[in-house]
Amino acid sequence: MAYYHNKIVDDGHNYMPYSVASEDCRYLLRTKKLVEETGTYATFTIEEVNEQKIVFECTDKYRTRDLHLIKWDSLNVVVYSSDVGTIVYQFNDGTWSNK
């Protein structure tokens, strides 16, 4: 069992999704848990707060047993995971991309 930002992760099964607003409060980052035959994963969406609509849906998924944190860095989103390292989704022209 490991502790990451007050979240207890036990082989990923106890992963608790969370939401956090961007620094300017325009966007809401929402993580979500995916349970599949191959394991438990996390991904995220970004919602525009004023419009209350999803403006970005991440198509990548991260094993929750390896995931440390998904967080804002200004308007970029950073994923910290021990299996794939640090992934940055950069904000550019109104959308996010990790390419």
N, C-alpha and C positions, 0 to 999 in steps of 0.2 A: 504494500500500500504506500502511496506517495502523496504528498501535499503540494499543490500548485495554486498559488493565489487563493488560499482558503477553500479550494475545491479538493475533495478527496477522490482520487482516481485509483481504482482497484481493477487492474487488467482492462480498464476501459468501460466496464459494464455499468459503473456508477457515475458516469460522466453526466454532469448537470448543465444543460444549455443555459446561456445567459444573454443579456442585452446590455449594450453600453452606447451612450451617445458620443458623437464626435465632439471635439473641442468647441466647435462653433455651434453645436446643437442642431445643425441642419439635417444630420443623418443619424440613423440608429443601426448599429451593427448587431445582428441577431445570430447567435450560433444555434445549430440544431443537431440533434443526435439521429444517426441512421443506424438501424440494426439490420444487418444482412447475414446471410449464411456464412460469409467469409469473415465476419467480425463486426465490431462496433466502430463506427466512424463519426466524425464531426465535419460539418461544413458551415457555411454562413450565407446570409443575405444582408443587403443594405437597403434600408427603407428611408425614403425622404419623409422627414417628420411632418412638415406642413401639409403635404399631399397625402400622407399615410398610404404610400404605395411603394412597392419594391422596385428599386431602380437598378439593382445588381443582384444576381443570383450566382454564387460560386458553383461551378460544375466540378470542382476538385473536391476530394474527400480525404480526410486525414484520420489514421488509426488513433482512437482515443487513448489507447494504452501508451502511445508514444507522444501524444500531444501535450505540450506544456501550456500554451496560451495562444489565443487569437485576440489581437488588440489593435487599436488605432495608433498611428504615428502621424500626427497632423491629419491629413485626409487620406493617407495611405493606410492599408491594413497589413499587419505583419502577423504571420503564422510561425510560431516556434514549435518545432517537432524534432524529437531525437532521431527519427528514422530518415527524414528528408532534409533536415536542417532548417534554416530560416528562409521563408518565402515571403516576398513583398508584392502586394497587389497595389500598383501605383495608380493614383488618381490623375487622369489626364482627359481633357475635353469632356468632362461630365460622366466618365465611366472609369472602371477599375480593370487593370490587366496585370498579369504576372509575367508577361512575355516581353 
